[in-house]
Amino acid sequence: MEMFSALRPNDFWFLAEAAGKTLWISALAIGFGTLFGIIFGWLLSVSGRLGSMTLGAFLDIFRSVPLIIQLVLFYNFFPIIGIPLDPFSAGTIVLSVYTLALVSNVVRSGIESVGSNLRQAARSLGMSYWQDMRYIVWPVGLRAVFPAWVGVALSVLKDSALVSVLGYVELLRASQILITRTQEPLIILGIACAFYFALSYPIAKAATMLEKRW
């Protein structure tokens, strides 16, 4: 790119492509993080006090350490042991683990929100443990934690901007490149904000409609 040139029509397409990359890495992280978060959340609920404390302490590391530090450490650690990772792969893995840590606690709270009397009633009707989980716990618990999960998903979508520190050209990184070239930070950041809104608002709106249907 030329240095210090005016904003061009192609720059909007450049930002749109970067917004697509933001959506893609976020979708992968949310998908994998949610899948494994469900498993770890269930483990937290059934592992007993000692197991819950041990596993919970491990997950708390990823919830407590700033995400940008996790990204930089992870991206620089693997080349040291001979496994180089590109920015996209490193960002996806770290965001997925970060999502896992958040979702696991959401899932645990959902499972524990189902009253013991309701579960005992299900078992007294002859349901097995897994039937109880499938027909009682998951439907009831999911409605309780769905808003929290949506909050996690939207947070991960916005936090994906931090992957820019690894050199991955997502929306924020693309904005920085254009700002350096055009010296028009207000206009470009305004466009980037519009793209983030366009990505986030449909998710929030769809979640609200689904929650009302439930």
C-alpha positions in Angstrom: 0.0 0.0 0.0 1.0 3.6 -0.7 1.9 5.8 2.3 -0.4 8.7 3.0 -2.9 8.4 0.2 -6.6 9.2 0.4 -9.3 6.7 1.2 -10.4 4.7 -1.8 -13.5 2.5 -2.7 -11.4 -0.6 -2.5 -10.6 0.2 1.1 -14.2 -0.5 2.0 -13.9 -4.0 0.4 -10.6 -4.5 2.3 -12.5 -3.8 5.6 -15.4 -6.0 4.6 -13.0 -8.9 3.9 -11.4 -8.3 7.3 -14.9 -8.3 8.9 -15.4 -11.7 7.3 -12.2 -12.9 8.8 -13.3 -11.6 12.2 -16.6 -13.5 11.9 -14.9 -16.7 10.8 -12.4 -16.8 13.6 -15.1 -15.9 16.1 -17.5 -18.5 14.8 -14.8 -21.2 15.1 -13.8 -20.2 18.6 -17.4 -20.0 19.8 -18.3 -23.3 18.2 -15.4 -25.3 19.6 -15.4 -23.4 22.9 -19.1 -24.1 23.4 -18.8 -27.8 22.5 -15.9 -28.5 24.9 -17.4 -26.0 27.4 -20.5 -28.2 27.7 -18.3 -31.2 28.4 -16.2 -29.4 31.0 -19.3 -27.8 32.5 -20.8 -31.2 33.0 -17.5 -32.4 34.5 -17.6 -29.5 37.0 -21.1 -30.5 38.1 -20.4 -34.2 38.7 -16.7 -34.3 39.8 -17.3 -33.6 43.4 -15.8 -30.9 45.6 -12.2 -31.8 45.1 -12.5 -32.4 41.4 -14.5 -29.2 40.9 -11.9 -27.2 42.8 -9.0 -28.7 40.8 -10.7 -28.3 37.4 -12.2 -25.0 38.3 -8.8 -23.6 39.3 -7.4 -24.7 36.0 -10.1 -23.0 34.0 -9.8 -19.9 36.2 -6.4 -19.4 34.8 -7.8 -18.8 31.3 -10.6 -16.6 32.7 -8.4 -14.5 34.9 -5.3 -13.9 32.7 -5.9 -11.1 30.2 -6.6 -12.5 26.8 -3.9 -10.5 25.0 -1.2 -12.1 27.3 -2.6 -15.5 26.6 -2.3 -14.8 22.8 1.2 -13.6 22.9 2.5 -16.3 25.2 0.8 -19.1 23.2 1.9 -17.8 19.9 5.6 -17.5 21.0 5.7 -20.7 23.0 5.1 -23.3 20.3 7.9 -22.1 17.9 10.3 -22.7 20.9 9.3 -26.3 21.1 9.5 -26.7 17.3 5.8 -26.3 16.4 5.3 -23.1 14.5 1.8 -21.7 14.4 0.4 -19.1 12.1 -1.6 -16.2 13.6 -4.9 -17.6 12.6 -4.3 -21.0 14.2 -2.9 -19.6 17.4 -5.7 -17.1 17.7 -8.4 -19.7 17.1 -7.0 -22.1 19.7 -6.6 -19.4 22.4 -10.0 -17.9 21.7 -11.5 -21.4 21.8 -9.9 -22.2 25.2 -10.9 -18.8 26.5 -14.5 -19.5 25.4 -14.4 -23.0 26.9 -13.4 -21.5 30.3 -16.3 -19.1 30.2 -18.9 -21.5 28.8 -18.0 -24.3 31.3 -19.1 -22.1 34.2 -22.2 -21.1 32.4 -23.1 -24.7 31.8 -22.4 -25.7 35.3 -24.7 -23.0 36.6 -27.4 -24.2 34.2 -27.2 -27.8 35.4 -27.2 -26.7 39.0 -30.2 -24.4 38.4 -32.4 -27.4 37.9 -34.1 -28.1 41.2 -33.3 -31.4 42.9 -37.0 -32.1 43.4 -37.5 -32.0 39.7 -34.7 -34.4 39.0 -35.8 -36.7 41.7 -39.3 -36.8 40.2 -37.8 -37.7 36.8 -35.8 -40.5 38.4 -38.9 -41.7 40.3 -40.7 -42.0 36.9 -38.0 -44.5 35.8 -35.8 -42.2 33.8 -32.1 -43.1 33.7 -29.4 -40.5 34.5 -28.9 -39.7 30.8 -32.6 -39.5 30.1 -32.9 -37.1 33.1 -30.1 -35.0 31.6 -31.6 -35.1 28.1 -35.2 -34.5 28.8 -35.1 -32.5 32.0 -31.8 -30.9 32.8 -30.8 -29.7 29.4 -34.1 -28.2 28.3 -34.7 -26.4 31.6 -31.0 -25.4 32.2 -30.6 -24.2 28.6 -33.3 -21.6 29.0 -31.7 -20.4 32.2 -28.2 -19.9 30.8 -29.0 -19.0 27.2 -28.7 -15.2 27.8 -25.4 -15.7 29.6 -24.1 -17.8 26.6 -25.1 -15.1 24.2 -23.2 -12.6 26.3 -20.1 -14.8 26.1 -20.5 -15.2 22.3 -20.8 -11.4 21.8 -17.8 -10.9 24.1 -15.7 -13.3 22.1 -16.7 -11.7 18.8 -15.4 -8.3 20.1 -12.3 -9.8 21.9 -11.3 -11.4 18.6 -9.8 -7.9 17.8 -7.0 -8.8 20.1 -5.7 -11.4 17.6 -4.4 -8.4 15.7 -1.4 -8.3 18.0 -0.3 -11.6 16.3 -0.5 -10.0 12.8 -3.8 -11.6 11.8 -5.5 -9.1 9.5 -9.0 -9.1 11.1 -11.1 -5.9 11.3 -9.1 -4.0 13.8 -5.8 -4.8 12.2 -7.1 -3.8 8.8 -8.3 -0.5 10.3 -4.9 0.1 11.7 -3.3 -0.5 8.3 -5.7 2.0 6.6 -5.2 4.6 9.4 -1.5 4.4 8.9 -1.9 5.0 5.1 -4.7 7.5 5.1 -4.3 9.4 8.4 -8.1 9.3 8.7 -8.6 7.5 12.1 -12.1 8.9 12.8 -13.6 7.8 9.5 -12.0 4.4 9.4 -12.7 3.6 13.1 -16.3 4.7 12.5 -16.6 2.3 9.6 -15.0 -0.5 11.7 -17.6 0.2 14.5 -20.3 -0.1 11.9 -19.0 -3.5 10.8 -18.8 -4.7 14.4 -22.4 -3.5 15.0 -23.5 -5.3 11.8 -21.9 -8.5 13.1 -23.1 -8.3 16.7 -26.7 -6.9 16.3 -28.2 -9.7 14.3 -26.9 -12.2 16.9 -28.3 -10.3 19.8 -31.6 -9.7 18.0 -32.0 -13.4 17.0 -31.1 -14.4 20.6 -33.8 -12.1 22.0 -36.4 -13.5 19.6 -35.5 -17.1 20.4 -35.6 -16.3 24.2 -39.1 -14.8 23.8 -40.3 -17.9 21.9 -39.1 -20.1 24.8 
